[in-house]
Each structure stands twice: as structure tokens, then as C-alpha cells.
Amino acid sequence: MKLLHIGYPVFEKMEGMMYADSLKVWFTDPSTNPYNIEFVYFEPDCPMAAAIQDTVHIAFQVDNIEEAVKGKSILWPICEPGPGMKIAFVYDQGTPIEFVQLG
């Protein structure tokens, strides 16, 4: 497991944000931020859980997302928001955690 970014919800879209249509979410590229912060704007009709939309999350890259979510409290099930990427959100130790599997 490798730390990827910290996701920070914002209430206005920012310049340079990308859009994930299936999730109705706008986000910045954390690799362009010196602290690996991903700023996230959620459309009003975003289907994701309030805990994801209202709280900072920590994202980790994992080799096997199915194993990573096993036995955890699921906030958002495994999905593929883009080619070669699977994500899921869990709630663990009072914090939203995003797991990302690439490839």
C-alpha cells in the first residue's frame, strides 16, 4: 500500500480540474501540488456518500482492491471511473479512505 494523495473537498470548481462523469466529480491532479493534495468539487447531484463529499480523505494505491476493501465499511463500492483505474472508498478509524488500483 502506497500513499497517493490527500483529497480535500472544495465548494467551487478550480481552474484545471478534470471531470469524472460517472461520479459527477471534478478534481485536480495531485501530482501538480507540492503536497499531493487533490482538490475535489462534487456536483449537487453527485451520488457519492456525504462522508466522502464533506470530509478530507486519504488515498492509497493498492495491488488488489478487492482484498483492500474486504471486511471494511464501504462508503463507495469498487468502480472504474477511467480506463485502467479502479477505486473504492471505505470508512476506517473515523476517516474516509480511498483505495486506487491502477493497471
C-alpha positions as CSV (number, residue, x, y, z in Angstrom):
1,M,0.0,0.0,0.0
2,K,1.4,3.4,-1.0
3,L,0.1,6.8,-0.1
4,L,-1.2,8.6,-3.2
5,H,-2.8,11.8,-2.1
6,I,-4.9,13.7,0.3
7,G,-8.4,14.6,-1.1
8,Y,-9.7,18.0,0.0
9,P,-13.3,18.9,-0.8
10,V,-13.9,22.5,-2.1
11,F,-17.1,24.4,-2.8
12,E,-16.2,25.9,-6.1
13,K,-14.6,24.5,-9.2
14,M,-11.0,25.4,-9.7
15,E,-9.0,26.1,-12.9
16,G,-7.5,22.9,-14.4
17,M,-10.0,20.5,-12.8
18,M,-10.8,17.3,-14.6
19,Y,-14.3,15.7,-14.6
20,A,-15.3,12.2,-13.8
21,D,-18.8,12.0,-15.5
22,S,-19.8,8.7,-13.9
23,L,-19.2,10.1,-10.4
24,K,-20.2,13.7,-11.1
25,V,-17.0,14.9,-9.5
26,W,-14.4,17.5,-10.5
27,F,-10.8,17.0,-9.3
28,T,-7.3,18.4,-9.6
29,D,-4.2,16.3,-10.4
30,P,-2.5,15.8,-7.1
31,S,0.9,15.4,-8.8
32,T,0.8,19.1,-9.6
33,N,0.5,20.1,-5.9
34,P,3.7,20.1,-3.8
35,Y,1.9,18.3,-1.0
36,N,0.0,15.8,-3.2
37,I,-3.4,17.4,-2.4
38,E,-6.3,16.6,-4.7
39,F,-8.9,19.3,-4.6
40,V,-12.4,17.8,-5.2
41,Y,-15.6,19.5,-6.2
42,F,-18.8,17.5,-6.1
43,E,-21.7,18.3,-8.4
44,P,-25.0,18.9,-6.4
45,D,-26.4,15.6,-7.7
46,C,-23.2,13.6,-7.0
47,P,-24.3,10.1,-5.8
48,M,-21.3,9.6,-3.5
49,A,-21.8,9.4,0.3
50,A,-21.8,12.6,2.3
51,A,-18.8,11.4,4.3
52,I,-16.8,11.4,1.0
53,Q,-18.1,14.8,-0.1
54,D,-17.8,16.6,3.3
55,T,-14.6,15.2,4.7
56,V,-10.9,15.1,3.8
57,H,-9.9,11.6,2.5
58,I,-6.6,9.8,2.3
59,A,-5.9,7.8,-0.9
60,F,-3.7,4.7,-1.1
61,Q,-2.6,2.8,-4.2
62,V,-3.2,-1.0,-3.7
63,D,-2.3,-4.0,-5.8
64,N,-5.6,-5.8,-5.2
65,I,-8.6,-3.5,-4.5
66,E,-10.9,-6.5,-3.7
67,E,-8.6,-7.6,-0.9
68,A,-8.2,-4.0,0.4
69,V,-11.9,-3.5,0.9
70,K,-12.6,-6.9,2.4
71,G,-14.1,-6.6,5.8
72,K,-14.2,-2.8,5.7
73,S,-17.2,-0.4,5.9
74,I,-17.9,0.5,2.3
75,L,-18.7,4.2,1.5
76,W,-18.5,3.7,-2.3
77,P,-18.2,0.3,-3.9
78,I,-15.4,-0.6,-6.4
79,C,-15.9,1.2,-9.7
80,E,-13.9,2.1,-12.8
81,P,-14.0,5.9,-13.3
82,G,-11.5,5.7,-16.1
83,P,-9.5,3.2,-18.2
84,G,-7.1,1.1,-16.2
85,M,-8.3,2.5,-12.8
86,K,-10.4,1.0,-10.1
87,I,-11.4,3.0,-7.0
88,A,-13.4,2.4,-3.8
89,F,-14.0,4.3,-0.6
90,V,-14.2,2.8,2.8
91,Y,-14.7,4.2,6.3
92,D,-11.9,3.1,8.7
93,Q,-10.9,4.5,12.1
94,G,-13.2,7.5,11.6
95,T,-11.7,8.5,8.2
96,P,-12.8,8.1,4.6
97,I,-10.1,6.1,2.8
98,E,-9.8,5.8,-0.9
99,F,-8.2,2.7,-2.4
100,V,-6.9,3.0,-6.0
101,Q,-5.8,0.1,-8.2
102,L,-4.0,1.0,-11.4
103,G,-3.5,-1.1,-14.4
